[in-house]
Structures are given as structure tokens and as C-alpha cells.
Amino acid sequence: MSTPSLIVVLLASVLLAEPVRADIVISQNGKARCFIVQQSDATKPEIHAAQELATTLDQITGGRFEIQTNGANTAKHAIIVGPGSTAAKLFPEIDLTKFGPEEFVMRVKDGNLLLAGGCPRGTLYAVNHFLQEQCGVRWWTPVATNIPHHSTLRVGNLDMHEKPAFEYRAPYWSAGFDPLWKMHNGANDENNLIPAEFGGSVTYQGFCHTFYPLVPPDKYFAAHPEWYSLVNGKRTHEGAQLCLSNPELRDFMVQRVRESLREAPEAAIISITQNDCDGHCECPNCKAIDDAEGGPSGSMLAFVNYVAEKIEPEFPNVWVDTFAYQYTRKPPKILKPRRNVIVRLCSIECNFREPLDHPSNAAFLADLTRWSQICPHLYVWDYTTDFANYINPYPDWFTLGPNVRVLRKYGVKGVFEEGAYGGPGADMAELRAWLLAQLLWNPQQDDHALINEFLEGYYGKAGKPIRQYLDLVYEKAKGFYLPCGLGEPPPYLNFQTLAAAERLWQQAEKAVAKEPELLERVRLSHLSVRHAWLYNWESLRGECRKQNAVWPLPESRKAVADEWRTVAAGIPSEDWTKVGTLNEGGVTVDAFLANFATDPTEPKHAPAQ
């Protein structure tokens, strides 16, 4: 598969053919012309970085790259991986001891190349970015990697000093759960933990909706009903929260948080977050705080600030995380988060067809603006799928880039991009995972160029009609308020649009018909449009008849459903091809297809052409 020409345009310092001037020759005519220096006191991630660099350069060039663990005699023509004595000797102008945990440098000088950064992940990222940006390697998915072949490889005047735009980066799609894929693409979240040798993760203790895990009602409600919400004059734990002004509960929560953190010394963040409902406490003390602060975020933040202050002496490096979610989304008037508090602002009510700074999202943008002013450590929990139906076409593809740039503009420090996490088969899942990972590292990249690059790299010649499909559905969704839980079929999935989409997907399959692996990728992604046909079959048939149009599928709904089942079953030895659940509620393939076991009775229509 050819490396996209975009790489050459963006990275003029890379010379993969004969250069005018080359400061270091990596390989010439399939033979290694330099060796790799691994520092004698290298950490596990730095050892892995050196080994992966050697292995991948072997694959790119056909040469054999030696790793030396003693670089004392290094003079020229070496790649120094990681901080240490050799790096300090050859690059004394760079003080790697001052680098942050994910900060790195790539520099060529006097015939040597330095790839190094801070602990624990900086050196890994230096190697990954060198392979990606300078050599054209792409880790599209855990099972799809592009490694170009260049028997001669030279690097010119390379001098890059970089760190990610966000400190916490979570493209939460099942297509991006593999720890090695996450490390390669710069994700660092704790979901499917990244092992220590791959640099580890930013680790939470608890993650979300932790009120009842921390203060379980089955253990404490009977003895302490006053610890739980007063709703409509009655203490309750059903569809409710905690009584955040209760002094005994506050101190009990401090105790529980301390116990939890002692059990998880690796945790960087502990979650103290509301249940996934409303039911906030209406007792006089909670209400007084909320009235003064303009809403329930007042009692929530007062509670979390109290806990954060009490645990700080024992856990000075741990962040206390809470939500600004649904009923707590609006910022308080006076209170501000403590220095060791993270607020995760959630965008669940937004219109995801449009960017977060679009007029249809004005209320959210106002809250983002205010939280960014009062919260030095603001995170955002964003939504990138239809949780009611992972499979249906969900046209937010061209909103992902603008949204990440909005978050960066407002000083957000960490982003959790919640997507379809139930397994393979969700709408354009592989694209979203990879695209979000790239944007969370550097939001200023051209997201449309990244999309095109992925489509060409992952789908081959099928990429062009698939891009036309994305453009088509996105345009047809214009003016529609796109929530993250559609429920009913959206109006843009009408017969005219789906017929055009179906033709494009058929073109895509035809374009790679003789390439089995690419065809499997296309067929899996085609399930999205076919799902919409099956789900809306009878109404679409009616539209087709009224328009006197040509039906683009077989006449038999059962036949289409049977084909859908075959594709969804996948290849026995390839888990990435097997469709799991179809929505957040856990609807299975069998449950979905049970609706189409027989054909409906309807007037006959013209055969497909």
C-alpha cells in the first residue's frame, strides 16, 4: 500500500529518495548504515522503544539494525534512544531531565539522531513519531498496519520538540482498545490498561458514577438514610444521589476515598461522581447552597472540594475528579474547584451534527466558557456515537476535528471521547478511533486530510466511494439536531439518500473485490447502511414505489438479512470481523435479525438493476 503523498507535503524534512543533503543515512540499498544506542540504565518503555525501532526499520529497509547498550564510543551514525549519558554527551544542549512525562525531541546533529523524551512515555512517543512522520508507518487498527518499504532511507535537518495538546487522551472505541495500538497512536487512558513496558496509562481509581460504589445503599441506607437524597420530602436511594451537605457523610467519604487510594497506589485520579440520574438532594442545607450558586453544581462542588482538601496531605499528587453532567452542568456562581480538583464537563445534550461552538450548541458553549474560567484543570467527556444504535450511519465525522479544536481553544486538559465500545461493526468505528487519536495529540491537523488518508490507507481503492458516502450523508443531515441517542430513524435516512449510499458501497466492494482483506474491511463497514435498509425496509419500499424508483437491493428482505448475518459473523479466526452488540443496551445480532425471519407481504417491485 503506498504512503499518501500528504506526508511528503507536510514533512519536508523527510527524504526517502536521493536527497540534496542528508545529515544521517539510516539505510542504503537495503543495508543498515547506523546502529541504535540503548542507554545502559534504560527504563522498560525505553527498552521497548529501541527494540521496536530496530524491528520496524528492519521491515522498512530490509537491513538489520544492531542495538548497542554501551554508547560510550559513539561518534557518528547512531540513533540514540532515550535519555542518558550518550544523549548528554552528543546533545549537551538538550536537558532531558526537565522534560515532561510525554514530551520528546527528535534531532539530527553531526550524523547522529536523538529520539528521546521524559518518563514514562516520552521516548516511546519519540520513536513512534519518527516512524510515523519520517518513515510513513501507520497503525490504522490493531490488525492493520502500513509499513512502507524503502531500501534507502535518509533523514535530513530534523529538529522537533513536541508534546501532546491534551494530558489525557481517550478515543473510547472498541476499535482502539488494544494497548499496543493506543501506545502507537498516543492514547493514554486507563480503559484496557497499557502495560508498563508500553509506557503505562493515566490511571483512575473508579471512573464514573461512583457515589453508590463508594457509599453503597445496601450497606448504609438503613442506618443512615440522612446520607442519601431528600426528594419530594422523603429520603431515598432509588433514582437518587447523596446528601452532599451532611457533615457525617462528608467525613465518611473522606475515609472511603483514603481507603480506596491506599488500595491503588498507582492511581493518578479518583472519581467522585454522581449517579447516572437526577434525584439530587433537596434538603434545606443542600438547597441553600444550590440556591446561592445558581444550581446543583454548587452542593456538588462544595462536597468535592471538601474531600479534596482533606485527602491532599496524604495524597498530594492525586487529582479528585467530578462531573459537570446534566443537572450539574451549569457552573456555580461563586465557588471554584480547588487546585487538586478535575471537573469533567459532559456534552451529552449537544447537537453532534454541528461543532460545539455552533449556535445550536450555544448553551453548552456558555457552560464550557465559564468552567474554563474557574477550573484550572478542566476535562471534557464528549460523545461520538448513537448509543441507541451503534450501527446506523451517524454523520458526525466532520465535526470531530472542529470539536477537539474548540476544546483546546478553551484550555481543556483532558478529553474522553465516548464511542461504541461493545465490539466491532459500529458505524465507521475504525476511522473514528484512529482519527480521534491523531486529533487528541494535535488538534491543529487537517481532519479532512486525515480522513482521506485513513480511507485510502485502510480501504485501498474503495476509499474514494466511501469518502463520497461520508460527504453524502453528512450533507443530507444538515439542519437536523443530531443527538447521541436517536431512537427513531432520522429523516436523512430516506430512500433517496440510502439508495445513493448503497450504490457507493457497492462500488467500494467492487473496487477491492480481488483483495480479500480489504474486501472484508469494506463489507464490515457496509453493514451500517444495510442495517438502515433492514430497520426501515417497509417505509423505504413505500418511498421507492411513490418515486417510481429502482430498488437497489434484492427483493427479499430475508435474503438481505441472511447476507447481513453472514458478514456480521465474520471470519472465525479474526475477532475484529465479528459483530457483537448493536447498541448500549446490548441488543445482539440474533435479536435484531429475528425481526426479519420472513418477508413482509407487499406489492412486487421492479427488480434491481
C-alpha positions as a printed Julia matrix, in Angstrom:
609×3 Matrix{Float64}:
   0.0     0.0     0.0
   1.52    3.31   -0.99
   2.3     6.05    1.51
  -0.06    9.03    0.98
   1.56   11.98   -0.73
   0.29   14.2     2.09
   3.18   13.02    4.27
   5.72   14.45    1.86
   3.9    17.79    1.73
   3.65   18.17    5.48
   7.07   16.84    6.37
   9.55   18.42    4.02
  12.48   17.35    6.19
  11.92   13.69    5.31
  13.88   12.43    2.31
  13.02    8.89    1.33
  14.77    9.08   -2.06
  18.11   10.64   -3.0
  18.34   13.92   -1.06
  20.21   17.11   -1.82
  21.73   16.93    1.65
  21.45   14.22    4.28
  22.71   14.51    7.83
  22.25   10.83    8.67
  21.98    7.82    6.41
  19.71    5.25    8.08
  19.93    2.64    5.33
  21.4     2.38    1.85
  20.39   -0.23   -0.7
  18.92   -2.47    1.96
  21.88   -2.32    4.36
  21.84   -0.59    7.75
  24.24    2.38    7.85
  23.86    3.22   11.52
  23.21    1.42   14.77
  20.82    2.02   17.66
  22.08    3.03   21.1
  20.01    1.96   24.09
  21.06    3.63   27.33
  22.56    1.31   29.94
  20.03    2.43   32.55
  17.06    2.43   30.15
  13.56    2.0    31.57
  11.24   -0.73   30.3
   9.44    1.66   27.91
  12.79    2.89   26.57
  13.97   -0.69   26.03
  10.76   -1.44   24.16
  11.2     1.73   22.1
  14.7     0.7    21.0
  13.58   -2.83   20.15
  10.56   -1.67   18.17
  12.64    0.89   16.3
  15.11   -1.79   15.27
  12.42   -4.27   14.22
  10.43   -1.71   12.23
  13.49   -0.28   10.49
  14.39   -3.85    9.54
  10.97   -4.2     7.92
  11.13   -0.82    6.16
  14.64   -1.11    4.74
  15.4    -4.81    4.6
  18.53   -4.19    6.67
  19.47   -5.49   10.1
  19.77   -2.83   12.8
  22.01   -3.58   15.75
  21.17   -2.35   19.26
  24.15   -1.41   21.42
  23.69   -0.94   25.14
  27.01    0.85   25.6
  27.29    4.02   23.56
  30.45    5.37   25.15
  32.42    5.08   21.92
  29.69    6.53   19.73
  31.0     9.11   17.3
  28.76    9.23   14.25
  25.94    7.43   12.53
  23.93    6.3    15.54
  20.33    6.6    16.65
  20.33    7.36   20.36
  17.12    6.17   22.01
  16.22    7.67   25.38
  17.93    9.98   27.88
  21.24    9.02   29.42
  24.97    9.53   29.23
  25.26    9.08   25.46
  22.44   11.52   24.81
  24.01   14.02   27.21
  27.43   13.64   25.56
  26.29   14.06   21.97
  23.44   16.52   22.58
  24.58   18.55   25.63
  22.32   21.46   24.63
  19.2    19.39   25.48
  18.39   18.84   29.16
  16.13   15.8    29.03
  15.8    15.76   32.82
  13.44   18.72   32.53
  11.11   17.08   30.02
   7.55   16.26   30.99
   6.28   12.66   31.04
   5.14   12.78   27.39
   7.45   15.43   25.98
  10.05   14.39   23.42
  12.64   15.56   20.96
  13.77   14.3    17.54
  17.03   15.91   16.45
  19.78   15.21   13.93
  23.26   16.61   14.61
  26.73   15.65   13.42
  25.49   12.44   11.8
  23.57   11.21   14.83
  19.83   11.08   15.51
  18.38   11.59   19.0
  14.96   10.1    19.81
  14.31   10.75   23.47
  11.89   12.22   25.98
  10.62   12.3    29.51
   9.47    9.36   31.6
   7.48    7.26   31.24
   6.21    7.73   27.66
   8.33   10.46   26.05
  10.92    8.22   24.43
   8.26    5.81   23.17
   6.46    8.72   21.56
   9.71    9.98   20.02
  10.21    6.62   18.31
   6.55    6.32   17.31
   6.51    9.8    15.78
   9.77    9.19   13.97
   8.36    6.01   12.42
   5.07    7.7    11.62
   6.15   11.14   10.44
   9.56   10.4     9.0
   9.1     6.86    7.7
   5.38    6.71    6.81
   4.33    3.94    9.21
   0.64    3.93   10.09
  -1.05    1.86   12.76
  -4.61    2.07   11.41
  -6.09   -0.59   13.7
  -4.65   -3.3    15.94
  -4.64   -5.65   12.93
  -3.98   -3.21   10.07
  -0.57   -1.55    9.87
   1.06    0.15    6.9
   4.83   -0.29    6.81
   6.3     1.21    3.61
   9.44   -0.2     2.04
  12.48    2.0     1.38
  15.8     0.24    0.88
  17.46    3.66    1.12
  16.38    5.87    3.98
  17.95    9.21    4.87
  16.91   11.88    7.35
  17.92   15.48    6.86
  17.7    18.56    9.04
  15.33   17.15   11.66
  14.76   19.23   14.79
  11.41   18.7    16.52
  10.42   19.3    20.12
   6.87   18.22   20.86
   4.31   17.22   23.46
   0.61   16.38   23.15
  -2.07   19.05   23.24
  -4.03   17.22   25.97
  -2.6    15.45   29.01
  -5.37   12.8    28.98
  -6.44   11.32   25.63
  -9.13    8.67   25.36
 -10.61    7.67   21.98
 -13.02    5.24   23.66
 -13.94    2.99   20.74
 -13.55   -0.78   20.84
 -11.53   -0.5    17.62
  -8.94    1.41   19.67
  -8.85   -0.65   22.87
  -5.71   -2.62   22.12
  -2.91   -1.34   24.44
  -0.19   -1.51   21.79
  -2.39    0.38   19.3
  -3.04    3.01   21.96
   0.64    3.43   22.63
   1.42    3.73   18.93
  -1.29    6.35   18.37
  -0.73    8.4    21.52
  -3.78    7.45   23.6
  -3.03    7.16   27.31
  -6.31    6.36   29.07
  -6.84    3.57   31.59
  -9.55    1.67   29.71
  -7.75   -1.57   28.77
  -4.62   -0.62   30.67
  -1.42   -0.01   28.77
   1.3    -2.2    30.33
   4.31   -0.61   31.99
   6.64   -1.65   29.15
   4.43    0.32   26.75
   4.54    3.39   28.99
   1.51    2.76   31.19
  -1.7     4.76   31.44
  -3.17    7.75   33.24
  -4.98    5.68   35.84
  -8.3     6.38   37.55
  -9.49    4.78   40.76
 -13.14    4.39   39.89
 -14.14    6.1    36.67
 -17.71    7.32   36.63
 -20.97    7.27   38.62
 -19.11    6.33   41.79
 -21.41    7.69   44.51
 -23.02    4.34   45.28
 -19.9     2.22   44.79
 -18.31    4.44   47.45
 -21.37    4.62   49.72
 -23.47    1.56   48.78
 -27.11    1.94   49.87
 -27.48   -1.77   50.65
 -24.88   -1.33   53.39
 -25.63    2.13   54.71
 -29.13    3.35   53.86
 -30.91    1.54   56.67
 -28.65    3.01   59.34
 -28.02    6.36   57.64
 -30.93    7.43   55.44
 -29.82   11.02   56.05
 -26.75   10.32   53.88
 -28.96   10.0    50.8
 -31.11   12.43   48.85
 -34.22   14.04   50.21
 -36.59   14.03   47.21
 -40.17   15.27   47.48
 -39.87   15.23   51.26
 -38.59   11.66   51.53
 -35.11   10.18   51.97
 -34.44    7.75   49.15
 -31.67    5.93   47.33
 -33.76    4.97   44.3
 -33.03    7.16   41.3
 -31.24    9.5    43.68
 -27.88   10.83   44.86
 -26.15   11.58   48.18
 -26.93   14.34   50.67
 -23.84   16.38   49.89
 -24.16   18.82   52.79
 -24.33   16.17   55.5
 -21.17   16.58   57.63
 -21.01   12.92   58.72
 -21.31   11.76   55.12
 -18.57   14.15   54.05
 -16.16   12.72   56.59
 -17.19    9.19   55.74
 -16.48    9.91   52.07
 -13.03   11.21   53.02
 -12.4     7.93   54.82
 -13.65    5.85   51.88
 -11.52    7.78   49.39
  -8.41    7.34   51.51
  -9.05    3.6    51.78
  -9.63    3.34   48.04
  -6.43    5.19   47.16
  -4.36    3.12   49.59
  -5.54    0.06   47.68
  -4.48    1.63   44.37
  -1.13    3.41   44.83
  -0.75    3.72   41.05
  -3.91    5.86   40.71
  -3.41    9.43   39.5
  -7.1    10.38   39.69
 -10.0     9.29   41.88
 -13.56    9.7    40.66
 -16.21   11.15   42.98
 -19.06   11.39   40.52
 -22.84   11.5    40.63
 -25.1     8.61   39.71
 -26.44    8.45   36.15
 -29.77   10.1    37.0
 -31.02   13.25   38.69
 -32.61   12.88   42.13
 -30.32   15.46   43.73
 -30.89   16.25   47.37
 -33.49   18.89   48.23
 -32.83   19.11   51.98
 -32.64   22.67   53.38
 -28.83   22.7    53.62
 -28.21   21.35   50.1
 -30.9    23.63   48.69
 -29.4    26.68   50.37
 -26.04   26.01   48.7
 -27.68   25.35   45.34
 -29.84   28.47   45.54
 -26.81   30.61   46.33
 -24.76   29.08   43.5
 -27.49   29.0    40.87
 -27.94   25.24   40.68
 -26.93   21.78   41.99
 -23.34   22.17   40.84
 -22.99   24.28   43.99
 -23.55   21.48   46.52
 -21.62   19.06   44.3
 -18.52   21.24   44.11
 -18.66   22.16   47.79
 -18.71   18.45   48.63
 -15.87   17.52   46.28
 -13.74   20.48   47.39
 -14.12   19.34   51.0
 -12.97   15.8    50.2
 -10.12   17.07   48.02
  -8.84   19.33   50.8
  -8.92   16.57   53.42
  -7.07   13.95   51.36
  -4.46   16.29   49.91
  -1.87   15.93   52.76
  -1.72   12.15   52.3
  -2.19   12.16   48.51
  -0.67   15.42   47.25
  -0.28   14.12   43.69
  -3.75   12.65   43.24
  -6.49   14.55   41.43
 -10.09   14.39   42.63
 -12.43   14.13   39.66
 -16.11   15.04   39.46
 -18.75   15.67   36.79
 -20.48   18.69   35.37
 -23.16   16.47   33.89
 -26.82   17.03   33.09
 -28.27   18.63   36.25
 -24.79   19.77   37.45
 -23.58   21.05   34.06
 -24.2    24.72   34.76
 -21.22   26.23   36.63
 -21.67   27.7    40.12
 -21.79   31.46   40.59
 -19.15   31.81   43.3
 -17.48   28.51   44.17
 -14.4    27.43   42.25
 -12.74   24.0    42.11
  -9.74   23.5    44.38
  -6.28   23.21   42.87
  -6.43   19.39   43.05
  -9.92   19.01   41.53
 -10.72   17.98   37.96
 -14.16   18.85   36.6
 -15.3    16.68   33.69
 -17.82   18.66   31.66
 -20.17   16.41   29.67
 -21.62   17.35   26.28
 -24.44   14.79   26.24
 -27.23   17.23   25.29
 -25.43   18.66   22.26
 -26.16   18.61   18.55
 -23.34   16.46   17.19
 -24.01   17.26   13.54
 -22.53   20.68   14.29
 -19.41   21.82   16.16
 -19.63   22.7    19.83
 -19.33   26.4    19.01
 -22.3    26.29   16.59
 -25.38   28.35   17.59
 -27.36   25.14   18.2
 -24.88   24.34   20.98
 -24.83   27.84   22.49
 -25.92   26.7    25.97
 -23.11   24.17   26.19
 -20.55   26.65   24.9
 -21.62   29.13   27.59
 -21.04   26.47   30.25
 -17.7    25.5    28.7
 -16.64   29.13   28.71
 -17.49   29.65   32.37
 -15.98   26.36   33.56
 -12.78   27.15   31.65
 -12.58   30.44   33.56
 -12.93   28.95   37.04
 -11.42   25.46   36.65
  -7.67   25.26   36.0
  -7.93   21.54   35.34
 -10.95   21.07   33.1
 -11.64   17.79   31.31
 -14.45   17.06   28.85
 -16.49   13.88   28.35
 -17.61   14.04   24.73
 -19.91   11.72   22.75
 -19.2    10.32   19.28
 -21.82    7.66   18.56
 -25.53    6.93   18.63
 -25.88    4.9    21.82
 -29.34    3.74   20.8
 -27.94    2.28   17.58
 -24.19    1.87   17.13
 -24.59    0.53   13.59
 -26.73    3.15   11.83
 -24.97    5.91    9.86
 -24.12    8.67   12.33
 -22.84   11.73   10.42
 -20.6    13.48   12.92
 -17.45   12.51   11.0
 -16.6    16.08   10.0
 -17.46   17.53   13.41
 -14.84   15.59   15.36
 -11.94   17.82   14.3
 -13.67   21.15   14.92
 -14.86   19.92   18.32
 -11.4    18.92   19.5
 -10.09   22.31   18.38
 -12.84   24.07   20.35
 -11.85   22.14   23.48
  -8.21   23.04   23.0
  -9.13   26.7    22.47
 -10.88   26.78   25.85
  -7.95   25.29   27.72
  -9.35   21.8    28.29
  -6.65   19.48   29.67
  -8.13   16.04   29.03
 -10.73   14.56   26.69
 -12.71   11.33   26.89
 -14.35   10.61   23.53
 -17.02    8.04   24.3
 -17.94    5.91   21.31
 -19.24    2.44   20.51
 -17.47    0.21   23.0
 -19.46   -3.03   22.53
 -17.29   -4.59   19.84
 -16.76   -4.48   16.06
 -19.28   -3.36   13.47
 -20.23    0.14   14.61
 -20.52    2.89   12.01
 -17.04    3.81   10.72
 -15.57    2.67   14.03
 -12.01    2.16   12.8
 -11.9     5.61   11.21
 -13.22    7.33   14.32
 -10.79    5.63   16.69
  -7.73    6.48   14.6
  -8.88    9.99   13.69
  -9.67   10.9    17.3
  -6.3     9.6    18.47
  -4.49   11.82   15.95
  -6.59   14.88   16.81
  -6.23   14.45   20.57
  -2.47   14.56   20.08
  -2.55   17.57   17.75
  -5.94   19.22   17.09
  -4.48   21.6    14.53
  -4.09   18.87   11.94
  -6.37   18.97    8.91
  -9.07   16.49    9.87
 -10.35   16.16    6.31
  -6.86   15.27    5.12
  -6.56   12.74    7.95
  -9.9    11.19    6.97
  -8.81   10.88    3.36
  -5.51    9.38    4.43
  -7.22    6.77    6.55
  -9.76    5.85    3.89
  -7.02    5.34    1.29
  -4.73    3.52    3.7
  -7.32    1.25    5.3
  -9.73    0.59    2.41
  -7.43    0.97   -0.58
  -9.21    1.81   -3.83
 -12.55    1.62   -2.01
 -11.61    4.75   -0.09
 -12.85    7.17   -2.76
 -16.5     5.99   -2.92
 -16.54    5.67    0.86
 -15.48    9.3     1.16
 -18.29   10.21   -1.24
 -20.66    8.32    1.02
 -19.5    10.29    4.08
 -19.99   13.57    2.21
 -23.44   12.5     1.03
 -24.9    11.56    4.41
 -23.28   14.49    6.19
 -24.82   16.92    3.7
 -28.25   15.28    3.92
 -28.17   15.62    7.71
 -27.76   19.39    7.51
 -30.27   21.16    9.73
 -31.02   18.02   11.76
 -30.32   18.15   15.51
 -28.2    15.02   15.91
 -28.3    13.7    19.49
 -26.18   10.84   20.83
 -29.3     8.74   21.32
 -31.51    8.86   18.25
 -34.03    6.14   18.98
 -36.25    6.7    15.95
 -34.84    6.65   12.39
 -33.55   10.12   11.42
 -35.04   11.87    8.39
 -31.76   11.89    6.45
 -32.0     8.09    6.13
 -34.67    8.34    3.45
 -34.89    6.24    0.31
 -33.15    8.7    -1.99
 -30.16    9.1     0.34
 -29.86    5.41    1.19
 -30.15    4.39   -2.45
 -27.25    6.69   -3.34
 -25.31    5.45   -0.31
 -25.92    1.83   -1.25
 -24.61    2.39   -4.77
 -21.44    3.94   -3.36
 -20.86    0.99   -1.03
 -21.44   -1.43   -3.89
 -18.81    0.49   -5.86
 -16.48    0.23   -2.88
 -16.89   -3.55   -2.69
 -16.34   -3.9    -6.43
 -13.15   -1.77   -6.24
 -11.46   -4.27   -3.89
 -13.24   -7.47   -4.98
  -9.9    -9.19   -5.71
  -8.28   -8.16   -2.4
  -9.81  -10.37    0.31
  -8.56   -8.45    3.35
  -9.66   -5.07    2.02
 -12.97   -6.55    0.91
 -13.6    -7.85    4.43
 -12.98   -4.36    5.82
 -15.38   -2.8     3.32
 -18.11   -5.4     3.84
 -17.95   -4.95    7.61
 -18.31   -1.17    7.24
 -21.09   -1.6     4.65
 -23.22   -3.25    7.35
 -24.09    0.23    8.63
 -26.08    1.21    5.54
 -27.54   -2.28    5.17
 -28.71   -2.06    8.8
 -30.62    1.11    7.93
 -32.26   -0.71    4.98
 -33.39   -3.6     7.14
 -34.57   -1.43   10.02
 -36.67    0.79    7.75
 -37.48   -1.71    4.99
 -41.23   -1.24    4.62
 -41.21    2.56    4.75
 -38.33    2.63    2.25
 -40.23    0.29   -0.06
 -43.16    2.68    0.09
 -40.96    5.67   -0.77
 -39.45    3.74   -3.67
 -42.88    2.95   -5.1
 -44.05    6.56   -4.79
 -40.93    7.8    -6.56
 -41.19    5.07   -9.23
 -37.52    4.42   -8.49
 -35.31    1.36   -8.87
 -34.84   -0.76   -5.75
 -31.05   -1.2    -5.27
 -31.19   -4.4    -3.19
 -32.6    -7.91   -3.6
 -36.39   -8.02   -3.41
 -36.3   -10.34   -0.4
 -35.72   -8.68    2.97
 -34.92  -12.12    4.39
 -32.19  -12.58    1.79
 -30.65   -9.22    2.75
 -30.89  -10.16    6.44
 -29.24  -13.53    5.8
 -26.37  -11.83    4.0
 -26.09   -9.33    6.86
 -25.82  -12.23    9.31
 -23.1   -13.88    7.26
 -20.98  -10.73    7.14
 -21.61   -9.98   10.83
 -20.49  -13.49   11.8
 -17.08  -12.63   10.4
 -14.06  -14.86    9.96
 -13.7   -17.48   12.72
 -10.05  -16.69   13.46
 -10.41  -12.89   13.18
 -12.19  -11.29   16.14
 -12.14   -7.84   14.53
 -14.63   -9.11   11.9
 -17.26  -10.38   14.36
 -20.09   -8.0    15.22
 -21.1    -8.02   18.87
 -23.76   -5.82   20.41
 -25.65   -3.3    18.31
 -26.33   -0.66   20.94
 -25.53    0.3    24.51
 -28.49   -1.75   25.7
 -26.81   -4.91   24.45
 -29.08   -5.84   21.52
 -27.48   -8.8    19.77
 -27.24   -9.69   16.09
 -29.71  -12.54   16.61
 -32.22  -10.3    18.37
 -32.0    -7.71   15.61
 -32.32  -10.19   12.75
 -35.2   -12.07   14.39
 -37.42   -9.26   13.1
 -36.62  -10.23    9.51
 -37.02  -14.01    9.53
 -39.76  -13.75    6.93
 -40.53  -11.37    4.11
 -43.36   -8.87    4.57
 -46.34   -9.02    2.26
 -46.18   -6.13   -0.17
 -46.66   -5.26   -3.83
 -43.94   -6.53   -6.14
 -41.43   -4.0    -7.37
 -39.15   -3.71  -10.35
 -36.04   -5.91  -10.0
 -32.72   -4.38   -9.02
 -30.53   -3.03  -11.75
